[in-house]
């Protein structure tokens, strides 16, 4: 419909040859980049976790020998300021 009711709409002469283009299909990378980057991030995360383990080492069950036996060498006395107290 035109600007006035008595004037029918007409095509503009410069825009009669325009055609809409169909969008092309996206490439493999555009379709799958979120999956690829997600898998790469998981692999890097597992690798970092396996190489930089911050857990404390497990305590051993065997107690350390703290007393000197008659056959072992005598333990030297401490030196310095702590020896005089």
DSSP file (Angstrom, degrees, kcal/mol; ACC not computed):
  #  RESIDUE AA STRUCTURE BP1 BP2  ACC     N-H-->O    O-->H-N    N-H-->O    O-->H-N    TCO  KAPPA ALPHA  PHI   PSI    X-CA   Y-CA   Z-CA
    1    1 A X              0   0    0      0, 0.0     7,-0.1     0, 0.0     4,-0.1   0.000 360.0 360.0 360.0 138.8    0.0    0.0    0.0
    2    2 A X        -     0   0    0      5,-1.0     7,-0.1     2,-0.4     6,-0.1   0.064 360.0 -84.7 -81.6-167.4    1.3    3.4   -0.9
    3    3 A X  S    S+     0   0    0      5,-0.1     2,-0.3     2,-0.0     5,-0.1   0.859 116.8  36.8 -71.4 -35.7    1.4    6.6    1.1
    4    4 A X  S >  S-     0   0    0      3,-0.2     3,-1.1     1,-0.1    -2,-0.4  -0.860  86.4-121.2-115.9 154.5   -2.1    7.5    0.0
    5    5 A X  T 3  S+     0   0    0     -2,-0.3    -3,-0.1     1,-0.3    -1,-0.1   0.774 110.4  54.3 -67.4 -25.7   -5.0    5.0   -0.4
    6    6 A X  T 3  S+     0   0    0      1,-0.1     2,-0.6     2,-0.1    -1,-0.3   0.611  95.1  76.2 -85.9  -9.8   -5.5    6.0   -4.0
    7    7 A X  S <  S-     0   0    0     -3,-1.1    -5,-1.0     3,-0.0    -3,-0.2  -0.893  77.3-141.2-103.2 116.7   -1.9    5.3   -5.1
    8    8 A X        -     0   0    0     -2,-0.6    -5,-0.1    -7,-0.1     2,-0.1  -0.389  30.0 -97.2 -71.3 152.1   -1.0    1.6   -5.4
    9    9 A X        -     0   0    0     -7,-0.1     2,-0.3    -2,-0.1    -1,-0.1  -0.398  42.6-166.2 -68.1 145.7    2.4    0.5   -4.2
   10   10 A X        -     0   0    0     -9,-0.1     2,-0.2    -2,-0.1     3,-0.0  -0.956  23.1-105.4-131.8 153.5    5.1    0.2   -6.9
   11   11 A X        -     0   0    0     -2,-0.3     2,-0.3     1,-0.1     5,-0.1  -0.467  35.6-112.5 -75.6 146.8    8.5   -1.5   -7.0
   12   12 A X    >   -     0   0    0     -2,-0.2     3,-0.7     1,-0.1     4,-0.3  -0.627  22.1-135.0 -76.2 135.9   11.5    0.7   -6.8
   13   13 A X  G >  S+     0   0    0     -2,-0.3     3,-0.5     1,-0.2     4,-0.2   0.796 100.4  52.2 -67.7 -26.7   13.4    0.5  -10.1
   14   14 A X  G 3  S+     0   0    0      1,-0.2     3,-0.3     2,-0.1    -1,-0.2   0.732 112.0  44.8 -80.4 -20.1   16.8    0.1   -8.5
   15   15 A X  G X  S+     0   0    0     -3,-0.7     3,-0.6     1,-0.2    -1,-0.2   0.179  81.3  95.3-111.2  17.0   15.9   -2.8   -6.2
   16   16 A X  T <  S+     0   0    0     -3,-0.5    -1,-0.2    -4,-0.3    -2,-0.1   0.743  84.2  52.4 -79.6 -21.5   13.9   -5.1   -8.6
   17   17 A X  T 3  S+     0   0    0     -3,-0.3    -1,-0.2    -4,-0.2     2,-0.2   0.394  79.9 118.8 -95.6   3.4   16.8   -7.3   -9.4
   18   18 A X    <   -     0   0    0     -3,-0.6     2,-0.4     1,-0.0    -3,-0.0  -0.476  41.5-171.8 -72.2 138.2   17.9   -8.1   -5.9
   19   19 A X        -     0   0    0     -2,-0.2     2,-0.3     0, 0.0    -2,-0.0  -0.983  24.3-118.4-128.8 142.0   17.8  -11.7   -4.9
   20   20 A X        -     0   0    0     -2,-0.4     2,-0.4     1,-0.0     0, 0.0  -0.594  27.3-137.0 -77.7 139.5   18.3  -13.2   -1.4
   21   21 A X        -     0   0    0     -2,-0.3     2,-0.3     3,-0.0     3,-0.0  -0.803  15.5-122.1 -97.9 138.0   21.3  -15.5   -1.1
   22   22 A X        -     0   0    0     -2,-0.4     2,-0.1     1,-0.1    -1,-0.0  -0.575  34.2-107.9 -74.9 139.6   21.0  -18.7    0.8
   23   23 A X        -     0   0    0     -2,-0.3    -1,-0.1     1,-0.1     3,-0.1  -0.446  35.1-119.6 -68.5 139.3   23.4  -19.0    3.7
   24   24 A X        -     0   0    0     -2,-0.1     2,-0.2     1,-0.1    -1,-0.1  -0.329  33.3 -93.5 -74.3 161.0   26.2  -21.5    3.0
   25   25 A X        -     0   0    0      1,-0.1    -1,-0.1    -2,-0.1     0, 0.0  -0.552  46.8-108.9 -74.7 140.2   26.7  -24.5    5.3
   26   26 A X        -     0   0    0     -2,-0.2    -1,-0.1     1,-0.1     5,-0.0  -0.292  36.4-103.8 -68.4 155.4   29.2  -23.8    8.1
   27   27 A X     >  -     0   0    0      1,-0.1     4,-1.7    -3,-0.1     5,-0.2  -0.149  33.1-100.9 -71.7 171.6   32.5  -25.5    8.0
   28   28 A X  H  > S+     0   0    0      1,-0.2     4,-1.9     2,-0.2     5,-0.1   0.897 122.7  53.3 -61.2 -40.2   33.4  -28.5   10.1
   29   29 A X  H  > S+     0   0    0      1,-0.2     4,-1.4     2,-0.2    -1,-0.2   0.912 108.2  48.8 -63.8 -42.8   35.4  -26.3   12.5
   30   30 A X  H  4 S+     0   0    0      1,-0.2    -1,-0.2     2,-0.2     4,-0.2   0.832 114.7  46.1 -67.5 -30.6   32.5  -23.9   13.1
   31   31 A X  H  < S+     0   0    0     -4,-1.7    -1,-0.2     1,-0.2    -2,-0.2   0.799 127.0  25.3 -79.3 -28.3   30.1  -26.8   13.7
   32   32 A X  H  X S+     0   0    0     -4,-1.9     4,-2.4    -5,-0.2    -2,-0.2   0.263  84.5 105.3-123.2  11.6   32.4  -28.7   16.1
   33   33 A X  H  X S+     0   0    0     -4,-1.4     4,-2.8     1,-0.2     5,-0.3   0.862  81.3  54.3 -67.8 -33.3   34.8  -26.2   17.7
   34   34 A X  H  > S+     0   0    0     -4,-0.2     4,-1.5     2,-0.2    -1,-0.2   0.880 112.1  45.1 -66.9 -35.3   33.0  -26.3   21.0
   35   35 A X  H  > S+     0   0    0      2,-0.2     4,-2.4    -3,-0.2     5,-0.2   0.923 114.5  48.2 -70.5 -44.0   33.3  -30.1   21.2
   36   36 A X  H  X S+     0   0    0     -4,-2.4     4,-2.3     1,-0.2    -2,-0.2   0.929 114.3  44.6 -63.4 -46.7   37.0  -30.0   20.1
   37   37 A X  H  X S+     0   0    0     -4,-2.8     4,-2.3     2,-0.2    -1,-0.2   0.851 112.2  53.8 -68.6 -33.1   38.0  -27.3   22.6
   38   38 A X  H  X S+     0   0    0     -4,-1.5     4,-2.1    -5,-0.3    -2,-0.2   0.928 110.8  44.7 -65.0 -45.6   36.0  -29.0   25.4
   39   39 A X  H  X S+     0   0    0     -4,-2.4     4,-2.4     2,-0.2    -2,-0.2   0.905 113.6  50.7 -65.8 -40.9   37.8  -32.3   24.8
   40   40 A X  H  X S+     0   0    0     -4,-2.3     4,-2.3    -5,-0.2    -2,-0.2   0.900 110.1  50.6 -63.8 -39.7   41.2  -30.6   24.6
   41   41 A X  H  X S+     0   0    0     -4,-2.3     4,-2.3     2,-0.2    -1,-0.2   0.895 110.2  49.2 -64.8 -40.1   40.5  -28.7   27.8
   42   42 A X  H  X S+     0   0    0     -4,-2.1     4,-2.5     2,-0.2     5,-0.2   0.918 111.1  49.4 -64.8 -43.0   39.6  -31.9   29.6
   43   43 A X  H  X S+     0   0    0     -4,-2.4     4,-2.2     1,-0.2    -2,-0.2   0.915 112.5  47.0 -63.5 -42.3   42.7  -33.7   28.4
   44   44 A X  H  X S+     0   0    0     -4,-2.3     4,-2.6     2,-0.2    -1,-0.2   0.895 111.8  52.1 -65.9 -38.9   44.9  -30.8   29.5
   45   45 A X  H  X S+     0   0    0     -4,-2.3     4,-2.3     2,-0.2    -2,-0.2   0.914 110.8  46.2 -63.6 -43.5   43.2  -30.7   32.9
   46   46 A X  H  X S+     0   0    0     -4,-2.5     4,-2.0     2,-0.2    -1,-0.2   0.890 112.5  51.4 -65.7 -38.6   43.7  -34.4   33.5
   47   47 A X  H  X S+     0   0    0     -4,-2.2     4,-1.6    -5,-0.2    -2,-0.2   0.934 111.9  46.2 -64.2 -45.0   47.3  -34.1   32.4
   48   48 A X  H  X S+     0   0    0     -4,-2.6     4,-2.1     1,-0.2    -2,-0.2   0.907 111.9  51.5 -63.6 -40.9   47.9  -31.2   34.8
   49   49 A X  H  < S+     0   0    0     -4,-2.3    -1,-0.2     1,-0.2    -2,-0.2   0.854 111.2  47.6 -65.4 -34.0   46.2  -33.0   37.6
   50   50 A X  H  < S+     0   0    0     -4,-2.0     3,-0.3     1,-0.2    -1,-0.2   0.785 117.8  40.8 -78.9 -25.2   48.3  -36.1   37.1
   51   51 A X  H  < S+     0   0    0     -4,-1.6     2,-0.2     1,-0.2    -2,-0.2   0.702 117.4  44.9 -95.1 -21.0   51.6  -34.1   37.0
   52   52 A X  S  < S+     0   0    0     -4,-2.1     2,-0.5    -5,-0.2    -1,-0.2  -0.481  71.9 167.1-122.0  60.7   51.0  -31.6   39.7
   53   53 A X        -     0   0    0     -3,-0.3    -3,-0.1    -2,-0.2    -4,-0.1  -0.647  14.1-175.8 -78.9 123.9   49.5  -33.7   42.5
   54   54 A X        +     0   0    0     -2,-0.5    -1,-0.1    -5,-0.1     3,-0.1   0.264  38.3 126.6-104.7  10.6   49.5  -31.7   45.8
   55   55 A X        -     0   0    0      1,-0.1     2,-0.1     3,-0.0     3,-0.1  -0.393  68.2-105.2 -69.4 147.0   48.2  -34.5   48.1
   56   56 A X        -     0   0    0      1,-0.1    -1,-0.1    -2,-0.1     3,-0.1  -0.431  41.0-102.2 -70.0 144.4   50.3  -35.2   51.2
   57   57 A X        -     0   0    0      1,-0.1    -1,-0.1    -2,-0.1     2,-0.1  -0.340  44.0 -96.9 -66.3 150.8   52.4  -38.4   51.0
   58   58 A X        -     0   0    0      1,-0.1     2,-0.2    -3,-0.1    -1,-0.1  -0.406  39.4-113.0 -69.2 142.3   51.0  -41.4   52.9
   59   59 A X        -     0   0    0     -2,-0.1     2,-0.1    -3,-0.1    -1,-0.1  -0.521  31.1-118.3 -75.5 141.1   52.4  -42.0   56.3
   60   60 A X        -     0   0    0     -2,-0.2    -1,-0.1     1,-0.1     0, 0.0  -0.477   8.7-141.1 -79.6 153.5   54.5  -45.1   56.7
   61   61 A X  S    S+     0   0    0     -2,-0.1     2,-0.5     2,-0.1    -1,-0.1   0.619  77.1  88.6 -88.7 -14.7   53.3  -47.7   59.2
   62   62 A X  S    S-     0   0    0      1,-0.0    -2,-0.1     0, 0.0     2,-0.1  -0.744  77.1-130.8 -90.0 127.0   56.8  -48.6   60.5
   63   63 A X        -     0   0    0     -2,-0.5     2,-0.2     1,-0.1    -2,-0.1  -0.423  23.4-112.0 -74.4 150.5   57.9  -46.5   63.4
   64   64 A X        -     0   0    0     -2,-0.1     2,-0.5     1,-0.1    -1,-0.1  -0.533  33.6-103.8 -79.7 147.9   61.4  -44.9   63.3
   65   65 A X        +     0   0    0     -2,-0.2    -1,-0.1     1,-0.2     3,-0.0  -0.602  46.7 166.0 -73.4 122.1   64.0  -46.2   65.7
   66   66 A X        +     0   0    0     -2,-0.5     2,-0.4     2,-0.0    -1,-0.2   0.594  50.3  71.8-114.4 -16.6   64.3  -43.6   68.5
   67   67 A X  S    S-     0   0    0      0, 0.0     2,-0.4     0, 0.0    -1,-0.0  -0.812  76.2-126.7-105.9 144.6   66.3  -45.4   71.2
   68   68 A X        -     0   0    0     -2,-0.4     2,-0.2     4,-0.0     6,-0.1  -0.710  23.7-147.2 -86.4 134.2   70.0  -46.3   71.0
   69   69 A X    >   -     0   0    0     -2,-0.4     3,-0.6     4,-0.1    -1,-0.0  -0.454  27.8-104.4 -93.1 171.9   70.8  -49.9   71.6
   70   70 A X  T 3  S+     0   0    0      1,-0.2    -1,-0.1    -2,-0.2     4,-0.1   0.772 119.1  50.9 -69.0 -25.7   74.0  -51.2   73.2
   71   71 A X  T 3  S+     0   0    0      2,-0.1    -1,-0.2     0, 0.0     2,-0.1   0.665  96.4  83.1 -88.6 -15.3   75.5  -52.3   69.9
   72   72 A X  S <  S-     0   0    0     -3,-0.6     2,-0.1     1,-0.1     3,-0.1  -0.418  91.1 -91.7 -87.2 165.0   74.9  -49.0   68.1
   73   73 A X        -     0   0    0      1,-0.1    -1,-0.1    -2,-0.1    -4,-0.1  -0.415  49.8 -98.2 -71.5 147.8   77.2  -45.9   68.2
   74   74 A X        -     0   0    0     -2,-0.1     2,-0.4     1,-0.1    -1,-0.1  -0.359  34.6-116.6 -68.1 148.1   76.4  -43.3   70.9
   75   75 A X        -     0   0    0     -3,-0.1    -1,-0.1     1,-0.1    -7,-0.0  -0.723  32.9-117.9 -85.0 129.0   74.4  -40.3   69.8
   76   76 A X        -     0   0    0     -2,-0.4     2,-0.1     1,-0.1     3,-0.1  -0.325  30.2-107.2 -68.7 150.8   76.4  -37.0   70.2
   77   77 A X        -     0   0    0      1,-0.1    -1,-0.1    -2,-0.0     6,-0.1  -0.421  41.5 -94.6 -74.0 150.6   75.1  -34.4   72.6
   78   78 A X        -     0   0    0     -2,-0.1     2,-0.3     4,-0.1    -1,-0.1  -0.333  40.8-145.1 -65.8 148.4   73.6  -31.3   71.1
   79   79 A X        +     0   0    0     -3,-0.1     3,-0.4     3,-0.1     2,-0.2  -0.758  51.5  35.2-112.7 159.9   75.9  -28.3   70.8
   80   80 A X  S >> S-     0   0    0     -2,-0.3     3,-0.9     1,-0.2     4,-0.5  -0.642 110.5 -26.8 103.3-157.1   75.3  -24.6   71.1
   81   81 A X  G >4 S+     0   0    0      1,-0.2     3,-0.6    -2,-0.2     4,-0.4   0.788 129.4  60.8 -69.6 -28.8   73.1  -22.6   73.5
   82   82 A X  G >4 S+     0   0    0     -3,-0.4     3,-0.6     1,-0.2    -1,-0.2   0.726  94.1  64.9 -72.2 -20.6   70.6  -25.4   73.9
   83   83 A X  G <4 S+     0   0    0     -3,-0.9    -1,-0.2     1,-0.2    -2,-0.2   0.791  96.4  56.3 -74.0 -27.6   73.2  -27.7   75.5
   84   84 A X  G <<        0   0    0     -3,-0.6    -1,-0.2    -4,-0.5    -2,-0.2   0.613 360.0 360.0 -81.4 -11.1   73.7  -25.5   78.5
   85   85 A X    <         0   0    0     -3,-0.6    -1,-0.2    -4,-0.4    -2,-0.1   0.467 360.0 360.0 -84.4 360.0   70.1  -25.5   79.7
